[in-house]
């Protein structure tokens, strides 16, 4: 019977350390082999999606989809359009201020009108509008985030502007 107070020899210590190193190497290799068959994948959100029926949006601006889909839905007296909530300067997300009736970019100070025109700041382009259409089966609005309206603006004293009539064309505007 062995004594409990058995001393560990130098040879035993280095033997344990060596076998521990071999076990750690084999374990790391097995884990790497396992991860090789399950690579990291980033899933993008759908770029074409439904946002409900036109009757769901009263006149004015709706921020219902801003957080989930990065869009604003705007309805005026002539119809409805969808603006993408990405500042054209460096890709920040502007915020809507009801009292100023403008979008303000918090990072660099770009200011946009409700039509997407640039009223001030460093943004070189207008806000994009996404293509939209009505689904004939259920009557919901289908937004196509991939197809964007990007007109050439004119520089005026009030900022970069585009005639609103030229932007209210299909498929970027629904007359409802």
MIDO-996662 format. One record per atom (N, C-alpha, C): residue number from 1; residue in three letters; atom name; x, y, z. Coordinates in steps of 0.1 Angstrom, whole numbers, plus 5000, padded with zeros to 4 digits. Layout:
// MIDO-996662
[NUM 'ala' 'CA' [X Y Z]]
...
This chain:
// MIDO-996662
[1 'unk' 'N' [5008 4988 5000]]
[1 'unk' 'CA' [5000 5000 5000]]
[1 'unk' 'C' [5009 5012 5000]]
[2 'unk' 'N' [5005 5022 4992]]
[2 'unk' 'CA' [5013 5034 4991]]
[2 'unk' 'C' [5010 5044 5002]]
[3 'unk' 'N' [5019 5051 5005]]
[3 'unk' 'CA' [5018 5062 5015]]
[3 'unk' 'C' [5011 5074 5009]]
[4 'unk' 'N' [5002 5081 5016]]
[4 'unk' 'CA' [4995 5093 5011]]
[4 'unk' 'C' [5005 5104 5009]]
[5 'unk' 'N' [5014 5105 5017]]
[5 'unk' 'CA' [5024 5116 5015]]
[5 'unk' 'C' [5035 5113 5005]]
[6 'unk' 'N' [5031 5106 4995]]
[6 'unk' 'CA' [5041 5103 4985]]
[6 'unk' 'C' [5046 5115 4978]]
[7 'unk' 'N' [5058 5116 4976]]
[7 'unk' 'CA' [5064 5128 4970]]
[7 'unk' 'C' [5064 5126 4955]]
[8 'unk' 'N' [5063 5137 4947]]
[8 'unk' 'CA' [5063 5137 4933]]
[8 'unk' 'C' [5077 5140 4929]]
[9 'unk' 'N' [5082 5131 4921]]
[9 'unk' 'CA' [5096 5133 4916]]
[9 'unk' 'C' [5096 5142 4904]]
[10 'unk' 'N' [5108 5147 4902]]
[10 'unk' 'CA' [5110 5156 4890]]
[10 'unk' 'C' [5106 5149 4877]]
[11 'unk' 'N' [5109 5136 4876]]
[11 'unk' 'CA' [5106 5129 4864]]
[11 'unk' 'C' [5090 5128 4862]]
[12 'unk' 'N' [5083 5125 4873]]
[12 'unk' 'CA' [5068 5125 4873]]
[12 'unk' 'C' [5062 5138 4869]]
[13 'unk' 'N' [5068 5149 4874]]
[13 'unk' 'CA' [5063 5162 4871]]
[13 'unk' 'C' [5064 5165 4856]]
[14 'unk' 'N' [5075 5163 4850]]
[14 'unk' 'CA' [5077 5166 4836]]
[14 'unk' 'C' [5069 5156 4827]]
[15 'unk' 'N' [5067 5144 4832]]
[15 'unk' 'CA' [5059 5135 4825]]
[15 'unk' 'C' [5044 5139 4824]]
[16 'unk' 'N' [5039 5144 4836]]
[16 'unk' 'CA' [5025 5150 4836]]
[16 'unk' 'C' [5024 5162 4827]]
[17 'unk' 'N' [5034 5171 4828]]
[17 'unk' 'CA' [5033 5183 4819]]
[17 'unk' 'C' [5034 5179 4805]]
[18 'unk' 'N' [5042 5170 4801]]
[18 'unk' 'CA' [5043 5166 4787]]
[18 'unk' 'C' [5030 5159 4782]]
[19 'unk' 'N' [5024 5150 4789]]
[19 'unk' 'CA' [5012 5144 4785]]
[19 'unk' 'C' [5000 5154 4785]]
[20 'unk' 'N' [5001 5164 4794]]
[20 'unk' 'CA' [4991 5174 4794]]
[20 'unk' 'C' [4992 5183 4781]]
[21 'unk' 'N' [5004 5185 4777]]
[21 'unk' 'CA' [5006 5193 4765]]
[21 'unk' 'C' [5001 5185 4752]]
[22 'unk' 'N' [5003 5173 4752]]
[22 'unk' 'CA' [4999 5164 4741]]
[22 'unk' 'C' [4983 5164 4741]]
[23 'unk' 'N' [4977 5163 4753]]
[23 'unk' 'CA' [4963 5162 4754]]
[23 'unk' 'C' [4957 5176 4749]]
[24 'unk' 'N' [4963 5187 4753]]
[24 'unk' 'CA' [4958 5200 4749]]
[24 'unk' 'C' [4959 5202 4734]]
[25 'unk' 'N' [4970 5197 4728]]
[25 'unk' 'CA' [4972 5198 4714]]
[25 'unk' 'C' [4961 5190 4706]]
[26 'unk' 'N' [4959 5178 4711]]
[26 'unk' 'CA' [4949 5170 4704]]
[26 'unk' 'C' [4935 5176 4706]]
[27 'unk' 'N' [4932 5181 4718]]
[27 'unk' 'CA' [4919 5187 4720]]
[27 'unk' 'C' [4917 5199 4711]]
[28 'unk' 'N' [4927 5208 4710]]
[28 'unk' 'CA' [4926 5220 4701]]
[28 'unk' 'C' [4924 5216 4687]]
[29 'unk' 'N' [4931 5206 4682]]
[29 'unk' 'CA' [4930 5201 4669]]
[29 'unk' 'C' [4916 5196 4666]]
[30 'unk' 'N' [4911 5188 4675]]
[30 'unk' 'CA' [4897 5183 4673]]
[30 'unk' 'C' [4887 5194 4673]]
[31 'unk' 'N' [4888 5204 4681]]
[31 'unk' 'CA' [4879 5215 4681]]
[31 'unk' 'C' [4880 5223 4668]]
[32 'unk' 'N' [4892 5225 4663]]
[32 'unk' 'CA' [4894 5232 4650]]
[32 'unk' 'C' [4888 5224 4639]]
[33 'unk' 'N' [4890 5211 4639]]
[33 'unk' 'CA' [4884 5202 4629]]
[33 'unk' 'C' [4869 5203 4629]]
[34 'unk' 'N' [4863 5204 4641]]
[34 'unk' 'CA' [4848 5205 4642]]
[34 'unk' 'C' [4844 5219 4637]]
[35 'unk' 'N' [4851 5230 4640]]
[35 'unk' 'CA' [4847 5243 4636]]
[35 'unk' 'C' [4848 5245 4621]]
[36 'unk' 'N' [4857 5237 4615]]
[36 'unk' 'CA' [4859 5238 4600]]
[36 'unk' 'C' [4846 5234 4593]]
[37 'unk' 'N' [4838 5225 4598]]
[37 'unk' 'CA' [4826 5220 4592]]
[37 'unk' 'C' [4814 5229 4595]]
[38 'unk' 'N' [4815 5238 4604]]
[38 'unk' 'CA' [4804 5247 4608]]
[38 'unk' 'C' [4810 5261 4608]]
[39 'unk' 'N' [4812 5267 4596]]
[39 'unk' 'CA' [4818 5280 4595]]
[39 'unk' 'C' [4808 5291 4599]]
[40 'unk' 'N' [4813 5303 4603]]
[40 'unk' 'CA' [4805 5314 4607]]
[40 'unk' 'C' [4798 5319 4594]]
[41 'unk' 'N' [4785 5322 4595]]
[41 'unk' 'CA' [4778 5327 4584]]
[41 'unk' 'C' [4770 5339 4589]]
[42 'unk' 'N' [4770 5350 4581]]
[42 'unk' 'CA' [4762 5362 4584]]
[42 'unk' 'C' [4750 5361 4574]]
[43 'unk' 'N' [4738 5362 4580]]
[43 'unk' 'CA' [4726 5362 4572]]
[43 'unk' 'C' [4721 5376 4570]]
[44 'unk' 'N' [4719 5380 4558]]
[44 'unk' 'CA' [4714 5394 4555]]
[44 'unk' 'C' [4698 5393 4557]]
[45 'unk' 'N' [4693 5405 4560]]
[45 'unk' 'CA' [4678 5406 4561]]
[45 'unk' 'C' [4673 5406 4547]]
[46 'unk' 'N' [4661 5403 4545]]
[46 'unk' 'CA' [4655 5403 4532]]
[46 'unk' 'C' [4655 5417 4526]]
[47 'unk' 'N' [4657 5419 4514]]
[47 'unk' 'CA' [4657 5432 4508]]
[47 'unk' 'C' [4644 5436 4501]]
[48 'unk' 'N' [4636 5426 4499]]
[48 'unk' 'CA' [4622 5428 4494]]
[48 'unk' 'C' [4612 5423 4504]]
[49 'unk' 'N' [4604 5431 4509]]
[49 'unk' 'CA' [4595 5427 4520]]
[49 'unk' 'C' [4582 5435 4520]]
[50 'unk' 'N' [4572 5431 4527]]
[50 'unk' 'CA' [4559 5437 4528]]
[50 'unk' 'C' [4558 5445 4541]]
[51 'unk' 'N' [4551 5457 4540]]
[51 'unk' 'CA' [4550 5466 4551]]
[51 'unk' 'C' [4535 5468 4555]]
[52 'unk' 'N' [4526 5461 4549]]
[52 'unk' 'CA' [4512 5463 4552]]
[52 'unk' 'C' [4504 5470 4541]]
[53 'unk' 'N' [4492 5473 4544]]
[53 'unk' 'CA' [4483 5479 4533]]
[53 'unk' 'C' [4485 5495 4534]]
[54 'unk' 'N' [4482 5501 4522]]
[54 'unk' 'CA' [4483 5516 4522]]
[54 'unk' 'C' [4474 5523 4532]]
[55 'unk' 'N' [4462 5516 4535]]
[55 'unk' 'CA' [4453 5522 4545]]
[55 'unk' 'C' [4459 5523 4559]]
[56 'unk' 'N' [4470 5515 4562]]
[56 'unk' 'CA' [4476 5515 4575]]
[56 'unk' 'C' [4484 5528 4577]]
[57 'unk' 'N' [4486 5536 4567]]
[57 'unk' 'CA' [4495 5548 4568]]
[57 'unk' 'C' [4487 5560 4566]]
[58 'unk' 'N' [4484 5568 4577]]
[58 'unk' 'CA' [4477 5581 4575]]
[58 'unk' 'C' [4487 5591 4569]]
[59 'unk' 'N' [4482 5602 4565]]
[59 'unk' 'CA' [4490 5613 4560]]
[59 'unk' 'C' [4501 5617 4570]]
[60 'unk' 'N' [4513 5619 4565]]
[60 'unk' 'CA' [4524 5623 4573]]
[60 'unk' 'C' [4535 5612 4573]]
[61 'unk' 'N' [4544 5612 4582]]
[61 'unk' 'CA' [4555 5603 4583]]
[61 'unk' 'C' [4553 5592 4593]]
[62 'unk' 'N' [4556 5580 4589]]
[62 'unk' 'CA' [4555 5568 4598]]
[62 'unk' 'C' [4570 5563 4601]]
[63 'unk' 'N' [4573 5561 4613]]
[63 'unk' 'CA' [4586 5556 4617]]
[63 'unk' 'C' [4585 5541 4621]]
[64 'unk' 'N' [4574 5535 4618]]
[64 'unk' 'CA' [4571 5521 4622]]
[64 'unk' 'C' [4582 5511 4619]]
[65 'unk' 'N' [4588 5513 4607]]
[65 'unk' 'CA' [4598 5503 4602]]
[65 'unk' 'C' [4612 5508 4602]]
[66 'unk' 'N' [4615 5519 4609]]
[66 'unk' 'CA' [4628 5525 4609]]
[66 'unk' 'C' [4638 5516 4616]]
[67 'unk' 'N' [4635 5511 4627]]
[67 'unk' 'CA' [4644 5502 4635]]
[67 'unk' 'C' [4646 5489 4628]]
[68 'unk' 'N' [4636 5483 4624]]
[68 'unk' 'CA' [4636 5469 4618]]
[68 'unk' 'C' [4641 5469 4604]]
[69 'unk' 'N' [4637 5478 4596]]
[69 'unk' 'CA' [4640 5478 4581]]
[69 'unk' 'C' [4647 5490 4576]]
[70 'unk' 'N' [4650 5500 4584]]
[70 'unk' 'CA' [4657 5512 4580]]
[70 'unk' 'C' [4649 5520 4569]]
[71 'unk' 'N' [4636 5521 4571]]
[71 'unk' 'CA' [4628 5529 4561]]
[71 'unk' 'C' [4618 5538 4569]]
[72 'unk' 'N' [4614 5549 4562]]
[72 'unk' 'CA' [4603 5557 4567]]
[72 'unk' 'C' [4593 5556 4556]]
[73 'unk' 'N' [4580 5556 4560]]
[73 'unk' 'CA' [4569 5556 4550]]
[73 'unk' 'C' [4563 5570 4551]]
[74 'unk' 'N' [4562 5577 4540]]
[74 'unk' 'CA' [4556 5590 4540]]
[74 'unk' 'C' [4544 5590 4531]]
[75 'unk' 'N' [4533 5596 4536]]
[75 'unk' 'CA' [4521 5597 4528]]
[75 'unk' 'C' [4518 5612 4527]]
[76 'unk' 'N' [4516 5617 4515]]
[76 'unk' 'CA' [4512 5630 4513]]
[76 'unk' 'C' [4498 5630 4506]]
[77 'unk' 'N' [4493 5641 4502]]
[77 'unk' 'CA' [4479 5642 4496]]
[77 'unk' 'C' [4478 5635 4483]]
[78 'unk' 'N' [4490 5633 4476]]
[78 'unk' 'CA' [4490 5627 4463]]
[78 'unk' 'C' [4493 5612 4463]]
[79 'unk' 'N' [4499 5607 4474]]
[79 'unk' 'CA' [4502 5593 4474]]
[79 'unk' 'C' [4512 5589 4485]]
[80 'unk' 'N' [4520 5578 4483]]
[80 'unk' 'CA' [4528 5573 4493]]
[80 'unk' 'C' [4542 5569 4488]]
[81 'unk' 'N' [4553 5572 4495]]
[81 'unk' 'CA' [4566 5568 4491]]
[81 'unk' 'C' [4574 5563 4503]]
[82 'unk' 'N' [4585 5556 4501]]
[82 'unk' 'CA' [4593 5550 4511]]
[82 'unk' 'C' [4607 5555 4510]]
[83 'unk' 'N' [4612 5561 4521]]
[83 'unk' 'CA' [4626 5567 4521]]
[83 'unk' 'C' [4635 5557 4529]]
[84 'unk' 'N' [4647 5556 4525]]
[84 'unk' 'CA' [4656 5547 4532]]
[84 'unk' 'C' [4664 5556 4542]]
[85 'unk' 'N' [4664 5552 4554]]
[85 'unk' 'CA' [4669 5560 4565]]
[85 'unk' 'C' [4685 5559 4567]]
[86 'unk' 'N' [4692 5561 4556]]
[86 'unk' 'CA' [4706 5561 4556]]
[86 'unk' 'C' [4711 5574 4551]]
[87 'unk' 'N' [4719 5582 4559]]
[87 'unk' 'CA' [4724 5594 4554]]
[87 'unk' 'C' [4735 5592 4543]]
[88 'unk' 'N' [4734 5600 4533]]
[88 'unk' 'CA' [4743 5598 4521]]
[88 'unk' 'C' [4757 5603 4523]]
[89 'unk' 'N' [4759 5609 4535]]
[89 'unk' 'CA' [4773 5614 4538]]
[89 'unk' 'C' [4782 5602 4542]]
[90 'unk' 'N' [4779 5596 4553]]
[90 'unk' 'CA' [4787 5584 4558]]
[90 'unk' 'C' [4779 5573 4563]]
[91 'unk' 'N' [4766 5572 4559]]
[91 'unk' 'CA' [4758 5561 4563]]
[91 'unk' 'C' [4752 5561 4577]]
[92 'unk' 'N' [4751 5572 4583]]
[92 'unk' 'CA' [4745 5572 4596]]
[92 'unk' 'C' [4730 5572 4595]]
[93 'unk' 'N' [4723 5570 4606]]
[93 'unk' 'CA' [4708 5570 4606]]
[93 'unk' 'C' [4703 5583 4611]]
[94 'unk' 'N' [4697 5591 4603]]
[94 'unk' 'CA' [4691 5604 4607]]
[94 'unk' 'C' [4679 5602 4616]]
[95 'unk' 'N' [4675 5612 4623]]
[95 'unk' 'CA' [4663 5611 4632]]
[95 'unk' 'C' [4653 5622 4627]]
[96 'unk' 'N' [4640 5619 4628]]
[96 'unk' 'CA' [4630 5628 4624]]
[96 'unk' 'C' [4626 5637 4636]]
[97 'unk' 'N' [4626 5650 4634]]
[97 'unk' 'CA' [4622 5660 4644]]
[97 'unk' 'C' [4609 5666 4639]]
[98 'unk' 'N' [4598 5663 4646]]
[98 'unk' 'CA' [4585 5668 4642]]
[98 'unk' 'C' [4584 5683 4643]]
[99 'unk' 'N' [4590 5689 4654]]
[99 'unk' 'CA' [4589 5703 4655]]
[99 'unk' 'C' [4597 5711 4644]]
[100 'unk' 'N' [4607 5705 4639]]
[100 'unk' 'CA' [4615 5712 4629]]
[100 'unk' 'C' [4611 5707 4615]]
[101 'unk' 'N' [4603 5697 4614]]
[101 'unk' 'CA' [4598 5691 4601]]
[101 'unk' 'C' [4610 5687 4593]]
[102 'unk' 'N' [4620 5681 4599]]
[102 'unk' 'CA' [4632 5677 4592]]
[102 'unk' 'C' [4639 5665 4598]]
[103 'unk' 'N' [4647 5658 4590]]
[103 'unk' 'CA' [4656 5648 4594]]
[103 'unk' 'C' [4669 5654 4598]]
[104 'unk' 'N' [4674 5651 4609]]
[104 'unk' 'CA' [4688 5655 4613]]
[104 'unk' 'C' [4697 5643 4615]]
[105 'unk' 'N' [4708 5644 4609]]
[105 'unk' 'CA' [4718 5633 4611]]
[105 'unk' 'C' [4726 5636 4624]]
[106 'unk' 'N' [4726 5628 4633]]
[106 'unk' 'CA' [4733 5631 4646]]
[106 'unk' 'C' [4748 5631 4645]]
[107 'unk' 'N' [4754 5625 4636]]
[107 'unk' 'CA' [4769 5624 4635]]
[107 'unk' 'C' [4775 5636 4629]]
[108 'unk' 'N' [4771 5641 4618]]
[108 'unk' 'CA' [4778 5651 4611]]
[108 'unk' 'C' [4769 5663 4607]]
[109 'unk' 'N' [4757 5663 4611]]
[109 'unk' 'CA' [4748 5675 4610]]
[109 'unk' 'C' [4741 5677 4597]]
[110 'unk' 'N' [4740 5667 4589]]
[110 'unk' 'CA' [4732 5668 4577]]
[110 'unk' 'C' [4717 5670 4580]]
[111 'unk' 'N' [4710 5678 4572]]
[111 'unk' 'CA' [4696 5681 4575]]
[111 'unk' 'C' [4689 5678 4562]]
[112 'unk' 'N' [4678 5670 4563]]
[112 'unk' 'CA' [4670 5666 4551]]
[112 'unk' 'C' [4656 5670 4553]]
[113 'unk' 'N' [4649 5674 4542]]
[113 'unk' 'CA' [4635 5677 4543]]
[113 'unk' 'C' [4627 5664 4543]]
[114 'unk' 'N' [4614 5665 4545]]
[114 'unk' 'CA' [4605 5652 4545]]
[114 'unk' 'C' [4605 5646 4531]]
[115 'unk' 'N' [4608 5654 4520]]
[115 'unk' 'CA' [4609 5648 4507]]
[115 'unk' 'C' [4623 5642 4504]]
[116 'unk' 'N' [4633 5644 4513]]
[116 'unk' 'CA' [4646 5638 4512]]
[116 'unk' 'C' [4656 5648 4506]]
[117 'unk' 'N' [4652 5660 4504]]
[117 'unk' 'CA' [4662 5670 4499]]
[117 'unk' 'C' [4671 5674 4510]]
[118 'unk' 'N' [4683 5678 4506]]
[118 'unk' 'CA' [4694 5682 4515]]
[118 'unk' 'C' [4692 5697 4518]]
[119 'unk' 'N' [4689 5700 4531]]
[119 'unk' 'CA' [4687 5714 4535]]
[119 'unk' 'C' [4700 5720 4541]]
[120 'unk' 'N' [4709 5712 4545]]
[120 'unk' 'CA' [4721 5717 4551]]
[120 'unk' 'C' [4731 5705 4555]]
[121 'unk' 'N' [4743 5708 4557]]
[121 'unk' 'CA' [4752 5698 4562]]
[121 'unk' 'C' [4761 5693 4551]]
[122 'unk' 'N' [4769 5683 4554]]
[122 'unk' 'CA' [4779 5678 4544]]
[122 'unk' 'C' [4773 5668 4534]]
[123 'unk' 'N' [4761 5663 4536]]
[123 'unk' 'CA' [4756 5652 4527]]
[123 'unk' 'C' [4757 5657 4512]]
[124 'unk' 'N' [4763 5649 4503]]
[124 'unk' 'CA' [4764 5653 4489]]
[124 'unk' 'C' [4752 5648 4481]]
[125 'unk' 'N' [4743 5640 4486]]
[125 'unk' 'CA' [4732 5635 4478]]
[125 'unk' 'C' [4719 5635 4487]]
[126 'unk' 'N' [4708 5633 4480]]
[126 'unk' 'CA' [4695 5633 4486]]
[126 'unk' 'C' [4693 5619 4493]]
[127 'unk' 'N' [4683 5618 4501]]
[127 'unk' 'CA' [4680 5605 4507]]
[127 'unk' 'C' [4674 5596 4495]]
[128 'unk' 'N' [4677 5583 4496]]
[128 'unk' 'CA' [4672 5574 4486]]
[128 'unk' 'C' [4657 5572 4489]]
[129 'unk' 'N' [4650 5568 4478]]
[129 'unk' 'CA' [4636 5563 4479]]
[129 'unk' 'C' [4636 5549 4473]]
[130 'unk' 'N' [4630 5540 4480]]
[130 'unk' 'CA' [4629 5526 4476]]
[130 'unk' 'C' [4617 5524 4467]]
[131 'unk' 'N' [4619 5514 4458]]
[131 'unk' 'CA' [4608 5510 4449]]
[131 'unk' 'C' [4597 5503 4457]]
[132 'unk' 'N' [4585 5505 4453]]
[132 'unk' 'CA' [4574 5498 4459]]
[132 'unk' 'C' [4563 5496 4450]]
[133 'unk' 'N' [4555 5485 4453]]
[133 'unk' 'CA' [4543 5482 4445]]
[133 'unk' 'C' [4533 5475 4454]]
[134 'unk' 'N' [4521 5473 4449]]
[134 'unk' 'CA' [4511 5466 4456]]
[134 'unk' 'C' [4510 5452 4452]]
[135 'unk' 'N' [4510 5443 4462]]
[135 'unk' 'CA' [4509 5429 4459]]
[135 'unk' 'C' [4494 5426 4455]]
[136 'unk' 'N' [4492 5420 4442]]
[136 'unk' 'CA' [4478 5418 4438]]
[136 'unk' 'C' [4470 5408 4446]]
[137 'unk' 'N' [4477 5399 4453]]
[137 'unk' 'CA' [4470 5389 4460]]
[137 'unk' 'C' [4464 5393 4473]]
[138 'unk' 'N' [4472 5401 4481]]
[138 'unk' 'CA' [4467 5405 4494]]
[138 'unk' 'C' [4466 5420 4496]]
[139 'unk' 'N' [4470 5428 4486]]
[139 'unk' 'CA' [4469 5443 4487]]
[139 'unk' 'C' [4479 5450 4496]]
[140 'unk' 'N' [4490 5442 4500]]
[140 'unk' 'CA' [4500 5449 4508]]
[140 'unk' 'C' [4511 5455 4500]]
[141 'unk' 'N' [4518 5465 4506]]
[141 'unk' 'CA' [4528 5472 4499]]
[141 'unk' 'C' [4541 5463 4499]]
[142 'unk' 'N' [4547 5462 4488]]
[142 'unk' 'CA' [4560 5454 4487]]
[142 'unk' 'C' [4571 5465 4485]]
[143 'unk' 'N' [4581 5465 4494]]
[143 'unk' 'CA' [4592 5474 4493]]
[143 'unk' 'C' [4604 5466 4487]]
[144 'unk' 'N' [4610 5472 4477]]
[144 'unk' 'CA' [4622 5466 4471]]
[144 'unk' 'C' [4634 5475 4474]]
[145 'unk' 'N' [4641 5471 4485]]
[145 'unk' 'CA' [4652 5479 4490]]
[145 'unk' 'C' [4664 5479 4480]]
[146 'unk' 'N' [4665 5470 4471]]
[146 'unk' 'CA' [4676 5470 4461]]
[146 'unk' 'C' [4674 5480 4450]]
[147 'unk' 'N' [4663 5484 4447]]
[147 'unk' 'CA' [4660 5493 4436]]
[147 'unk' 'C' [4657 5507 4442]]
[148 'unk' 'N' [4667 5516 4441]]
[148 'unk' 'CA' [4666 5529 4447]]
[148 'unk' 'C' [4666 5540 4438]]
[149 'unk' 'N' [4658 5551 4441]]
[149 'unk' 'CA' [4658 5563 4433]]
[149 'unk' 'C' [4669 5572 4437]]
[150 'unk' 'N' [4677 5576 4428]]
[150 'unk' 'CA' [4689 5585 4431]]
[150 'unk' 'C' [4690 5596 4421]]
[151 'unk' 'N' [4681 5606 4421]]
[151 'unk' 'CA' [4682 5616 4410]]
[151 'unk' 'C' [4694 5626 4413]]
[152 'unk' 'N' [4698 5633 4402]]
[152 'unk' 'CA' [4708 5643 4403]]
[152 'unk' 'C' [4702 5656 4408]]
[153 'unk' 'N' [4707 5661 4420]]
[153 'unk' 'CA' [4700 5673 4426]]
[153 'unk' 'C' [4707 5686 4420]]
[154 'unk' 'N' [4699 5697 4421]]
[154 'unk' 'CA' [4704 5710 4417]]
[154 'unk' 'C' [4708 5717 4430]]
[155 'unk' 'N' [4719 5724 4429]]
[155 'unk' 'CA' [4723 5732 4441]]
[155 'unk' 'C' [4716 5745 4441]]
[156 'unk' 'N' [4709 5748 4452]]
[156 'unk' 'CA' [4701 5761 4453]]
[156 'unk' 'C' [4706 5767 4466]]
[157 'unk' 'N' [4700 5779 4469]]
[157 'unk' 'CA' [4704 5786 4482]]
[157 'unk' 'C' [4698 5778 4493]]
[158 'unk' 'N' [4687 5770 4491]]
[158 'unk' 'CA' [4681 5763 4502]]
[158 'unk' 'C' [4687 5749 4503]]
[159 'unk' 'N' [4697 5745 4495]]
[159 'unk' 'CA' [4703 5732 4496]]
[159 'unk' 'C' [4702 5725 4483]]
[160 'unk' 'N' [4705 5712 4484]]
[160 'unk' 'CA' [4704 5703 4472]]
[160 'unk' 'C' [4689 5699 4470]]
[161 'unk' 'N' [4684 5701 4458]]
[161 'unk' 'CA' [4669 5699 4456]]
[161 'unk' 'C' [4667 5692 4443]]
[162 'unk' 'N' [4656 5685 4443]]
[162 'unk' 'CA' [4650 5679 4431]]
[162 'unk' 'C' [4636 5682 4430]]
[163 'unk' 'N' [4631 5685 4418]]
[163 'unk' 'CA' [4616 5688 4417]]
[163 'unk' 'C' [4608 5676 4422]]
[164 'unk' 'N' [4599 5678 4431]]
[164 'unk' 'CA' [4591 5667 4437]]
[164 'unk' 'C' [4583 5660 4426]]
[165 'unk' 'N' [4579 5666 4416]]
[165 'unk' 'CA' [4571 5659 4405]]
[165 'unk' 'C' [4579 5649 4398]]
[166 'unk' 'N' [4592 5651 4397]]
[166 'unk' 'CA' [4601 5642 4390]]
[166 'unk' 'C' [4604 5630 4399]]
[167 'unk' 'N' [4602 5631 4412]]
[167 'unk' 'CA' [4604 5620 4421]]
[167 'unk' 'C' [4592 5611 4423]]
[168 'unk' 'N' [4580 5617 4421]]
[168 'unk' 'CA' [4568 5610 4423]]
[168 'unk' 'C' [4564 5602 4410]]
[169 'unk' 'N' [4572 5593 4407]]
[169 'unk' 'CA' [4570 5584 4395]]
[169 'unk' 'C' [4571 5570 4400]]
[170 'unk' 'N' [4564 5561 4392]]
[170 'unk' 'CA' [4565 5547 4395]]
[170 'unk' 'C' [4579 5542 4392]]
[171 'unk' 'N' [4584 5533 4399]]
[171 'unk' 'CA' [4579 5525 4410]]
[171 'unk' 'C' [4582 5531 4423]]
[172 'unk' 'N' [4586 5543 4424]]
[172 'unk' 'CA' [4590 5549 4437]]
[172 'unk' 'C' [4579 5557 4443]]
[173 'unk' 'N' [4567 5557 4438]]
[173 'unk' 'CA' [4556 5564 4443]]
[173 'unk' 'C' [4543 5557 4440]]
[174 'unk' 'N' [4535 5556 4450]]
[174 'unk' 'CA' [4522 5549 4449]]
[174 'unk' 'C' [4511 5560 4449]]
[175 'unk' 'N' [4503 5561 4439]]
[175 'unk' 'CA' [4491 5570 4440]]
[175 'unk' 'C' [4480 5562 4446]]
[176 'unk' 'N' [4478 5565 4459]]
[176 'unk' 'CA' [4467 5558 4466]]
[176 'unk' 'C' [4457 5568 4472]]
